[in-house]
Amino acid sequence: MQVHRSLDRLPEIKNAVLTIGTFDGVHCGHQRIINDLHKRAAAIRGESVLLTFHPHPRLVINPDDKTLKLLTTLDEKIALLDRFGIDHLIIVPFSKAFSQTEPDVYIRDVLVAPVRPRVIVIGYNHHFGKDRKGNIETLRKYAERYHYEVVEISKQEVEEIAVSSSKIRKAVYEGDIRLARKLLGHPYPLSGTVIKGQQIGKKLGYPTANIFISDTHKLIPPFGVYAVKVRPGNGEKGGMLYIGKRPTFAGQERSIEVNIFDFNEQIYGRFIRIEVLERIRGDMYFEDKAALARQMDADKEATLEILKNQG
């Protein structure tokens, strides 16, 4: 997949089949659109193109809205779209000035001039341009002039996608990672940079990598212990993830840390990817370190069983 972080100097894209959206989570509904994109591109010997925006438009238009939490960071979204075989990902920097683009100018300067699409696949309720005045009918109005075909994603499909997104966010909020994973069609992603922690896990026989997630809008699962797969570099390892405040040690700040099984490399400063498979338990207070260590032994056994069932 080629990633383009602006509309400037795009390569020539052959018979582009284009879709537009935020694609947060790249979940099952999004994957249906991507599959359709691939089929249409193959039929005309073209290339699939997905145009998205960063930051998320809601964060720019309503900067005081603190309620928006995202299923995927930009990096996670890029990795998932690459996995699902998009040929070209165009990330358009979204700003207040950009939001004031008139719909006809948007079609000409954002879609047609840089991409030259043969087909535009879009939802029935998709809006764009200043005051969200542009819609699918606007695209159809200019289709003959700019030589593209408009394909509508049905109302039912769009509403299913919206329901999926809200259901996934609710499932993650509630710690129902199994449901979230089913609706996503892939494990819930977490990723960040390994930073130095307090070395508490090491003293208990379970050394952990503390993870710093820079995107404050990323939806973090609730406190607890999770079975995970980890990509600390090349290759994949099993592990267990802890999210919480370490109540046994009177912790005050949230910690996100992962114990990687059969792994002893020095990885401070490394960016690692985590796939969250299932929640094992909530956060708990223990009377002493020995009781905590016994629980961690049990957590590891539960995690190994989940990993074994993952194949």
C-alpha contacts under 8 A as a table, 3 or more apart, distances in Angstrom:
res1	aa1	res2	aa2	distance
1	M	82	D	5.62
1	M	85	G	6.77
1	M	86	I	5.88
1	M	87	D	4.69
1	M	88	H	5.62
1	M	89	L	7.08
2	Q	87	D	6.19
2	Q	88	H	4.86
2	Q	89	L	6.21
3	V	88	H	6.03
3	V	89	L	4.86
3	V	90	I	6.08
3	V	91	I	7.55
4	H	7	L	7.37
4	H	10	L	7.18
4	H	88	H	7.43
4	H	89	L	6.10
4	H	90	I	4.74
4	H	91	I	6.08
5	R	90	I	5.94
5	R	91	I	4.69
5	R	92	V	6.20
5	R	93	P	7.48
6	S	90	I	6.70
6	S	91	I	6.04
6	S	92	V	5.29
6	S	93	P	6.81
7	L	10	L	6.25
7	L	90	I	7.31
7	L	92	V	6.75
7	L	110	V	7.13
7	L	114	P	6.19
8	D	114	P	7.37
9	R	114	P	7.85
10	L	114	P	6.44
10	L	115	V	7.58
12	E	115	V	7.74
13	I	16	A	5.86
13	I	46	G	7.97
13	I	47	E	6.75
13	I	115	V	6.67
13	I	116	R	7.71
14	K	45	R	7.86
14	K	46	G	5.27
14	K	47	E	5.96
15	N	41	A	7.37
15	N	44	I	6.92
15	N	45	R	6.96
15	N	46	G	4.28
15	N	47	E	6.16
15	N	116	R	7.82
15	N	117	P	6.46
15	N	118	R	5.48
16	A	41	A	7.12
16	A	46	G	5.61
16	A	47	E	5.06
16	A	48	S	6.01
16	A	49	V	6.35
16	A	115	V	6.94
16	A	116	R	6.78
16	A	117	P	4.61
16	A	118	R	5.48
16	A	119	V	6.70
17	V	37	L	6.39
17	V	40	R	6.95
17	V	41	A	5.71
17	V	46	G	6.88
17	V	47	E	6.15
17	V	48	S	5.06
17	V	49	V	5.88
17	V	117	P	5.88
17	V	118	R	5.94
17	V	119	V	4.72
17	V	120	I	5.99
17	V	121	V	7.37
18	L	37	L	7.45
18	L	48	S	6.23
18	L	49	V	4.67
18	L	50	L	5.78
18	L	51	L	7.30
18	L	117	P	6.22
18	L	118	R	7.93
18	L	119	V	6.11
18	L	120	I	4.81
18	L	121	V	6.05
19	T	37	L	7.69
19	T	49	V	6.46
19	T	50	L	5.09
19	T	51	L	6.28
19	T	120	I	5.80
19	T	121	V	4.93
19	T	122	I	5.99
20	I	50	L	5.83
20	I	51	L	4.78
20	I	52	T	5.91
20	I	121	V	7.67
20	I	122	I	6.77
21	G	50	L	7.76
21	G	51	L	6.57
21	G	52	T	5.26
21	G	53	F	7.53
22	T	52	T	5.35
22	T	53	F	6.41
22	T	56	H	7.11
23	F	26	V	5.30
23	F	27	H	7.87
23	F	30	H	6.45
23	F	52	T	7.51
23	F	77	K	7.78
24	D	27	H	7.70
24	D	70	L	6.61
24	D	71	L	5.93
24	D	72	T	5.83
24	D	77	K	7.04
24	D	165	S	7.92
25	G	70	L	7.69
25	G	71	L	4.97
25	G	72	T	5.21
25	G	77	K	6.79
25	G	165	S	7.71
25	G	184	L	6.88
26	V	29	G	7.77
26	V	30	H	5.41
26	V	31	Q	6.54
26	V	77	K	6.83
26	V	80	L	6.71
26	V	81	L	7.12
26	V	184	L	7.03
27	H	30	H	5.28
27	H	31	Q	6.12
27	H	164	S	7.76
27	H	165	S	7.75
27	H	183	L	6.53
27	H	184	L	4.00
27	H	185	G	5.96
27	H	186	H	7.63
28	C	31	Q	4.93
28	C	32	R	6.41
28	C	164	S	8.00
28	C	183	L	6.12
28	C	184	L	5.33
28	C	185	G	5.38
29	G	32	R	5.30
29	G	33	I	6.84
29	G	157	E	7.61
29	G	160	E	7.06
29	G	161	I	4.97
29	G	164	S	7.14
30	H	33	I	5.19
30	H	34	I	6.30
30	H	161	I	7.06
31	Q	34	I	4.88
31	Q	35	N	6.07
31	Q	84	F	7.62
32	R	35	N	5.12
32	R	36	D	6.26
33	I	36	D	5.06
33	I	37	L	6.12
34	I	37	L	4.91
34	I	38	H	6.26
34	I	84	F	7.60
34	I	86	I	7.44
35	N	38	H	5.10
35	N	39	K	6.32
36	D	39	K	5.12
36	D	40	R	6.20
37	L	40	R	5.28
37	L	41	A	6.08
37	L	48	S	5.98
37	L	121	V	7.55
38	H	41	A	5.09
38	H	42	A	6.04
38	H	47	E	7.71
38	H	48	S	6.03
38	H	86	I	7.87
39	K	42	A	5.14
39	K	43	A	6.20
40	R	43	A	5.12
40	R	44	I	6.70
40	R	46	G	7.99
41	A	44	I	5.49
41	A	45	R	5.80
41	A	46	G	4.46
41	A	47	E	5.36
41	A	48	S	5.91
42	A	45	R	4.82
42	A	46	G	5.97
42	A	47	E	7.56
43	A	46	G	7.53
47	E	87	D	5.99
47	E	88	H	7.58
48	S	86	I	5.74
48	S	87	D	5.19
48	S	88	H	6.33
49	V	86	I	6.54
49	V	87	D	6.12
49	V	88	H	4.73
49	V	89	L	5.95
49	V	90	I	7.42
50	L	86	I	7.13
50	L	88	H	6.37
50	L	89	L	5.05
50	L	90	I	6.23
51	L	89	L	6.02
51	L	90	I	4.71
51	L	91	I	6.11
51	L	92	V	7.22
52	T	89	L	7.60
52	T	90	I	6.23
52	T	91	I	5.13
52	T	92	V	6.17
53	F	56	H	6.05
53	F	57	P	7.02
53	F	91	I	5.32
53	F	92	V	4.76
53	F	93	P	5.89
53	F	94	F	5.74
54	H	57	P	7.23
54	H	74	L	7.58
54	H	91	I	6.48
54	H	92	V	6.26
54	H	93	P	5.16
54	H	94	F	5.47
55	P	59	L	6.68
55	P	60	V	7.05
55	P	93	P	6.79
55	P	94	F	5.85
55	P	95	S	7.98
56	H	59	L	5.52
56	H	60	V	6.98
56	H	94	F	7.35
57	P	60	V	5.23
57	P	61	I	6.09
57	P	94	F	6.40
57	P	95	S	7.79
58	R	61	I	5.13
58	R	62	N	5.55
58	R	63	P	7.37
58	R	68	L	7.95
59	L	62	N	5.47
59	L	63	P	4.98
59	L	64	D	8.00
59	L	65	D	7.24
59	L	68	L	7.81
60	V	63	P	5.39
60	V	94	F	7.40
60	V	95	S	6.29
60	V	96	K	6.46
61	I	96	K	6.72
62	N	65	D	5.52
63	P	66	K	7.69
65	D	68	L	6.90
68	L	217	H	6.79
69	K	217	H	4.88
69	K	218	K	5.54
69	K	219	L	5.04
70	L	73	T	6.89
70	L	217	H	5.82
70	L	218	K	4.89
70	L	219	L	5.40
71	L	169	R	7.03
71	L	188	Y	7.96
71	L	189	P	7.98
71	L	218	K	6.27
71	L	219	L	5.70
72	T	75	D	7.75
72	T	76	E	5.46
72	T	77	K	5.67
72	T	189	P	7.02
72	T	190	L	7.95
72	T	218	K	6.52
72	T	219	L	7.83
73	T	76	E	5.13
73	T	77	K	6.15
73	T	215	D	6.82
73	T	218	K	6.24
74	L	77	K	5.09
74	L	78	I	6.19
75	D	78	I	5.16
75	D	79	A	6.30
76	E	79	A	5.11
76	E	80	L	6.24
76	E	189	P	6.92
76	E	190	L	7.77
76	E	191	S	7.40
77	K	80	L	5.15
77	K	81	L	6.10
78	I	81	L	5.24
78	I	82	D	6.11
78	I	89	L	7.92
79	A	82	D	5.17
79	A	83	R	6.31
80	L	83	R	4.96
80	L	84	F	6.38
81	L	84	F	5.08
81	L	85	G	6.43
81	L	86	I	6.00
81	L	89	L	7.98
82	D	85	G	5.25
82	D	86	I	5.97
83	R	86	I	7.98
86	I	89	L	6.84
94	F	98	F	6.08
94	F	99	S	7.28
95	S	98	F	5.06
95	S	99	S	6.27
96	K	99	S	4.99
96	K	100	Q	6.66
97	A	100	Q	5.38
97	A	101	T	7.31
98	F	101	T	5.57
99	S	129	G	6.00
99	S	130	K	5.64
99	S	131	D	7.85
100	Q	129	G	6.33
100	Q	130	K	4.32
100	Q	131	D	7.32
101	T	105	V	6.43
101	T	106	Y	5.97
101	T	129	G	5.15
101	T	130	K	5.22
102	E	105	V	5.29
102	E	106	Y	6.06
102	E	129	G	5.17
102	E	130	K	5.12
103	P	106	Y	4.89
103	P	107	I	6.25
103	P	128	F	6.47
103	P	129	G	4.55
103	P	130	K	6.59
103	P	133	K	6.63
103	P	134	G	4.98
103	P	138	T	7.60
104	D	107	I	5.21
104	D	108	R	6.29
104	D	134	G	7.86
104	D	138	T	7.78
105	V	108	R	5.03
105	V	109	D	5.73
105	V	110	V	7.70
106	Y	109	D	5.33
106	Y	110	V	5.11
106	Y	111	L	6.86
106	Y	128	F	7.89
106	Y	129	G	6.29
107	I	110	V	5.75
107	I	111	L	5.13
107	I	112	V	6.07
107	I	139	L	7.35
108	R	111	L	6.02
108	R	112	V	5.02
108	R	113	A	5.90
109	D	112	V	6.19
109	D	113	A	5.35
109	D	114	P	6.97
110	V	113	A	6.71
110	V	114	P	6.50
110	V	115	V	7.89
111	L	114	P	6.18
111	L	115	V	5.69
111	L	116	R	6.81
111	L	117	P	7.23
112	V	115	V	5.48
112	V	116	R	4.53
112	V	117	P	6.33
112	V	146	Y	7.01
113	A	116	R	5.83
117	P	120	I	6.57
117	P	148	Y	6.05
118	R	147	H	6.81
118	R	148	Y	4.54
118	R	149	E	6.20
119	V	148	Y	5.32
119	V	149	E	4.66
119	V	150	V	5.91
119	V	151	V	7.08
120	I	148	Y	7.01
120	I	149	E	6.16
120	I	150	V	4.95
120	I	151	V	6.04
121	V	150	V	6.09
121	V	151	V	4.69
121	V	152	E	5.99
121	V	153	I	6.83
122	I	126	H	6.72
122	I	136	I	7.23
122	I	150	V	7.38
122	I	151	V	6.28
122	I	152	E	5.26
122	I	153	I	5.62
123	G	126	H	5.20
123	G	136	I	7.51
123	G	152	E	5.56
123	G	153	I	4.44
123	G	154	S	6.56
123	G	155	K	7.34
123	G	158	V	6.26
124	Y	135	N	7.84
124	Y	136	I	6.20
124	Y	152	E	5.90
124	Y	153	I	6.04
124	Y	154	S	6.22
124	Y	155	K	6.05
124	Y	158	V	7.57
125	N	135	N	6.90
125	N	136	I	7.29
125	N	155	K	7.71
125	N	158	V	7.99
126	H	135	N	5.69
126	H	136	I	6.66
127	H	132	R	5.11
127	H	133	K	6.56
127	H	134	G	5.23
127	H	135	N	4.64
127	H	136	I	7.56
128	F	131	D	7.82
128	F	132	R	4.69
128	F	133	K	6.36
128	F	134	G	4.78
128	F	135	N	6.39
129	G	132	R	5.09
129	G	133	K	6.11
129	G	134	G	5.69
130	K	133	K	6.13
130	K	134	G	7.77
132	R	135	N	7.72
134	G	137	E	7.79
134	G	138	T	5.64
134	G	139	L	7.68
135	N	138	T	5.23
135	N	139	L	6.56
136	I	139	L	5.05
136	I	140	R	6.25
136	I	150	V	7.93
136	I	152	E	7.75
137	E	140	R	4.93
137	E	141	K	6.10
138	T	141	K	5.03
138	T	142	Y	6.75
139	L	142	Y	5.55
139	L	143	A	6.16
139	L	150	V	7.09
140	R	143	A	4.95
140	R	144	E	7.85
140	R	149	E	7.87
140	R	150	V	6.33
141	K	144	E	7.47
142	Y	145	R	5.29
142	Y	146	Y	6.20
143	A	146	Y	5.41
143	A	147	H	5.64
143	A	148	Y	5.12
143	A	149	E	6.15
143	A	150	V	7.13
144	E	147	H	5.03
144	E	148	Y	6.72
153	I	157	E	6.41
153	I	158	V	6.63
154	S	157	E	5.22
154	S	158	V	6.25
155	K	158	V	5.15
155	K	159	E	6.05
156	Q	159	E	5.19
156	Q	160	E	6.08
157	E	160	E	5.05
157	E	161	I	6.23
158	V	161	I	5.09
158	V	162	A	6.30
159	E	162	A	5.00
159	E	163	V	6.10
160	E	163	V	5.06
160	E	164	S	6.03
161	I	164	S	4.99
161	I	165	S	6.26
162	A	165	S	5.20
162	A	166	S	6.36
163	V	166	S	5.24
163	V	167	K	5.92
164	S	167	K	5.04
164	S	168	I	5.95
164	S	183	L	6.55
165	S	168	I	5.18
165	S	169	R	6.26
166	S	169	R	5.20
166	S	170	K	6.16
167	K	170	K	5.10
167	K	171	A	6.04
167	K	180	A	7.70
168	I	171	A	5.02
168	I	172	V	6.16
168	I	179	L	7.53
168	I	180	A	4.96
168	I	183	L	6.50
168	I	184	L	7.25
169	R	172	V	5.19
169	R	173	Y	6.09
169	R	180	A	7.72
169	R	219	L	7.80
170	K	173	Y	5.05
170	K	174	E	6.17
171	A	174	E	5.16
171	A	175	G	6.08
171	A	176	D	4.85
171	A	177	I	6.48
171	A	179	L	6.38
171	A	180	A	5.51
172	V	175	G	4.96
172	V	176	D	5.79
172	V	177	I	5.87
172	V	180	A	6.21
172	V	219	L	7.72
172	V	220	I	7.69
172	V	221	P	5.49
172	V	222	P	7.65
173	Y	176	D	7.71
173	Y	219	L	7.77
173	Y	220	I	7.69
173	Y	221	P	5.79
173	Y	222	P	6.27
174	E	221	P	7.54
174	E	222	P	6.82
175	G	221	P	5.88
175	G	222	P	5.81
175	G	279	R	6.60
176	D	179	L	5.61
176	D	180	A	6.42
176	D	278	E	7.70
176	D	279	R	7.15
177	I	180	A	4.86
177	I	181	R	5.92
177	I	188	Y	7.36
177	I	276	V	7.38
177	I	277	L	6.62
177	I	278	E	5.25
177	I	279	R	6.25
178	R	181	R	5.20
178	R	182	K	6.33
178	R	277	L	6.85
178	R	278	E	5.65
178	R	279	R	7.84
179	L	182	K	5.05
179	L	183	L	6.31
180	A	183	L	5.25
180	A	184	L	5.97
180	A	187	P	7.89
180	A	188	Y	7.09
181	R	184	L	5.03
181	R	185	G	5.87
181	R	186	H	5.48
181	R	187	P	4.96
181	R	188	Y	6.03
181	R	277	L	7.26
182	K	185	G	5.33
182	K	186	H	7.11
184	L	187	P	7.14
184	L	188	Y	7.48
187	P	275	E	5.31
187	P	276	V	5.60
187	P	277	L	5.69
188	Y	275	E	5.59
188	Y	276	V	5.06
188	Y	277	L	7.01
189	P	273	R	7.27
189	P	274	I	5.80
189	P	275	E	4.80
189	P	276	V	6.19
190	L	273	R	6.15
190	L	274	I	5.03
190	L	275	E	6.36
190	L	276	V	7.30
191	S	211	I	7.71
191	S	213	I	6.69
191	S	271	F	7.18
191	S	272	I	5.68
191	S	273	R	4.44
191	S	274	I	5.73
192	G	211	I	5.57
192	G	212	F	5.28
192	G	213	I	4.71
192	G	214	S	7.13
192	G	271	F	5.43
192	G	272	I	5.77
192	G	273	R	6.89
193	T	211	I	5.47
193	T	212	F	5.20
193	T	213	I	6.79
193	T	268	Y	7.80
193	T	269	G	5.81
193	T	270	R	5.54
193	T	271	F	4.34
193	T	272	I	6.30
194	V	209	A	5.94
194	V	210	N	5.44
194	V	211	I	4.74
194	V	212	F	6.31
194	V	267	I	6.69
194	V	268	Y	5.08
194	V	269	G	5.15
194	V	270	R	5.57
194	V	271	F	6.39
194	V	272	I	7.25
195	I	209	A	7.16
195	I	210	N	5.44
195	I	211	I	6.08
195	I	212	F	6.53
195	I	268	Y	5.60
195	I	269	G	6.12
196	K	209	A	7.64
196	K	210	N	6.44
196	K	268	Y	6.75
197	G	200	I	7.94
197	G	209	A	7.61
197	G	210	N	5.84
199	Q	202	K	5.34
199	Q	203	K	6.70
199	Q	207	P	7.05
199	Q	208	T	7.60
200	I	203	K	5.37
200	I	204	L	6.66
200	I	207	P	7.60
201	G	204	L	5.10
201	G	205	G	6.34
201	G	206	Y	4.76
201	G	207	P	4.57
201	G	208	T	5.75
202	K	205	G	5.11
202	K	206	Y	5.07
202	K	207	P	3.79
202	K	208	T	6.83
203	K	206	Y	7.28
203	K	207	P	7.45
204	L	207	P	7.59
204	L	289	K	7.33
204	L	293	A	5.96
205	G	293	A	7.77
206	Y	259	N	6.21
207	P	259	N	5.93
208	T	257	E	5.74
208	T	258	V	5.03
208	T	259	N	4.38
208	T	260	I	7.06
209	A	257	E	5.30
209	A	258	V	5.26
209	A	259	N	6.47
209	A	260	I	7.87
209	A	267	I	7.92
209	A	268	Y	7.94
210	N	255	S	7.21
210	N	256	I	5.83
210	N	257	E	4.17
210	N	258	V	6.58
211	I	255	S	7.86
211	I	256	I	5.48
211	I	257	E	5.60
211	I	258	V	7.68
212	F	256	I	7.38
213	I	216	T	7.40
215	D	218	K	5.65
221	P	243	I	7.79
222	P	243	I	7.10
222	P	244	G	7.92
223	F	242	Y	7.47
223	F	243	I	4.80
223	F	244	G	4.69
223	F	282	G	5.98
223	F	283	D	5.52
224	G	242	Y	5.85
224	G	243	I	5.37
224	G	244	G	6.30
224	G	279	R	7.19
224	G	280	I	7.44
224	G	281	R	5.57
224	G	282	G	3.89
224	G	283	D	4.33
224	G	284	M	7.90
225	V	240	M	6.71
225	V	241	L	5.52
225	V	242	Y	4.63
225	V	243	I	6.53
225	V	279	R	6.05
225	V	280	I	5.50
225	V	281	R	5.49
225	V	282	G	6.30
225	V	283	D	6.97
225	V	299	D	7.72
226	Y	240	M	5.50
226	Y	241	L	4.97
226	Y	242	Y	6.52
226	Y	276	V	6.72
226	Y	277	L	7.11
226	Y	278	E	5.58
226	Y	279	R	4.33
226	Y	280	I	5.28
226	Y	281	R	7.34
226	Y	303	T	7.65
227	A	238	G	7.82
227	A	239	G	6.27
227	A	240	M	4.76
227	A	241	L	6.39
227	A	276	V	6.36
227	A	277	L	5.54
227	A	278	E	5.35
227	A	279	R	6.36
227	A	280	I	6.74
227	A	303	T	5.00
227	A	306	I	7.03
227	A	307	L	7.50
228	V	238	G	6.02
228	V	239	G	5.27
228	V	240	M	5.52
228	V	241	L	6.48
228	V	274	I	6.56
228	V	275	E	5.44
228	V	276	V	4.60
228	V	277	L	5.27
228	V	278	E	7.27
228	V	303	T	7.83
228	V	307	L	7.95
229	K	236	E	6.67
229	K	237	K	5.64
229	K	238	G	4.54
229	K	239	G	5.87
229	K	274	I	5.78
229	K	275	E	5.10
229	K	276	V	6.72
229	K	277	L	7.42
230	V	236	E	5.62
230	V	237	K	5.12
230	V	238	G	6.01
230	V	239	G	6.63
230	V	260	I	7.10
230	V	272	I	7.31
230	V	273	R	5.88
230	V	274	I	4.55
230	V	275	E	6.35
231	R	234	N	6.77
231	R	235	G	6.11
231	R	236	E	4.79
231	R	237	K	6.44
231	R	272	I	5.81
231	R	273	R	5.08
231	R	274	I	6.27
232	P	235	G	7.51
232	P	236	E	7.28
232	P	237	K	7.91
232	P	267	I	7.67
232	P	270	R	7.58
232	P	271	F	7.31
232	P	272	I	4.74
232	P	273	R	6.55
233	G	236	E	7.90
233	G	272	I	6.79
237	K	260	I	6.56
237	K	261	F	6.49
237	K	262	D	7.70
237	K	263	F	7.92
238	G	260	I	6.16
238	G	261	F	5.64
238	G	304	L	7.84
238	G	307	L	6.95
239	G	258	V	6.65
239	G	259	N	5.40
239	G	260	I	4.36
239	G	261	F	5.20
239	G	303	T	7.33
240	M	258	V	5.65
240	M	259	N	5.37
240	M	260	I	6.80
240	M	299	D	7.84
240	M	300	K	7.05
240	M	303	T	6.66
241	L	256	I	7.30
241	L	257	E	5.79
241	L	258	V	4.27
241	L	259	N	6.40
242	Y	255	S	7.54
242	Y	256	I	5.82
242	Y	257	E	5.33
242	Y	258	V	6.11
243	I	254	R	6.97
243	I	255	S	5.66
243	I	256	I	4.66
243	I	257	E	6.67
243	I	283	D	7.77
244	G	247	P	7.96
244	G	253	E	7.99
244	G	254	R	5.15
244	G	255	S	5.41
244	G	256	I	6.86
244	G	283	D	6.37
245	K	250	A	7.64
245	K	251	G	4.95
245	K	252	Q	5.83
245	K	253	E	5.52
245	K	254	R	4.65
245	K	255	S	5.87
246	R	249	F	5.58
246	R	250	A	6.40
246	R	251	G	5.02
246	R	252	Q	7.92
246	R	254	R	8.00
246	R	255	S	7.64
246	R	283	D	7.95
246	R	285	Y	7.81
247	P	250	A	4.78
247	P	251	G	5.57
247	P	283	D	7.99
247	P	284	M	6.93
247	P	285	Y	5.31
247	P	286	F	7.87
248	T	251	G	7.59
248	T	284	M	7.72
248	T	285	Y	4.95
248	T	286	F	5.40
248	T	287	E	7.01
248	T	288	D	7.24
248	T	289	K	7.90
251	G	254	R	7.87
260	I	263	F	5.85
267	I	270	R	5.35
278	E	306	I	7.84
279	R	282	G	7.92
280	I	299	D	7.07
280	I	302	A	7.22
280	I	303	T	7.54
286	F	289	K	7.27
286	F	291	A	6.05
286	F	292	L	5.74
287	E	291	A	6.69
287	E	292	L	7.94
288	D	291	A	5.54
288	D	292	L	6.57
289	K	292	L	5.01
289	K	293	A	6.05
290	A	293	A	5.04
290	A	294	R	6.26
291	A	294	R	5.17
291	A	295	Q	6.35
292	L	295	Q	5.11
292	L	296	M	6.20
293	A	296	M	4.98
293	A	297	D	6.30
294	R	297	D	5.09
294	R	298	A	6.49
295	Q	298	A	5.01
295	Q	299	D	6.10
296	M	299	D	4.78
296	M	300	K	6.08
297	D	300	K	5.17
297	D	301	E	6.41
298	A	301	E	5.11
298	A	302	A	6.28
299	D	302	A	5.10
299	D	303	T	6.07
300	K	303	T	4.94
300	K	304	L	6.06
301	E	304	L	5.17
301	E	305	E	6.31
302	A	305	E	5.20
302	A	306	I	6.40
303	T	306	I	5.11
303	T	307	L	6.15
304	L	307	L	5.03
304	L	308	K	6.02
305	E	308	K	5.07
305	E	309	N	6.33
306	I	309	N	5.16
306	I	310	Q	6.32
307	L	310	Q	4.99
307	L	311	G	6.88
308	K	311	G	5.55
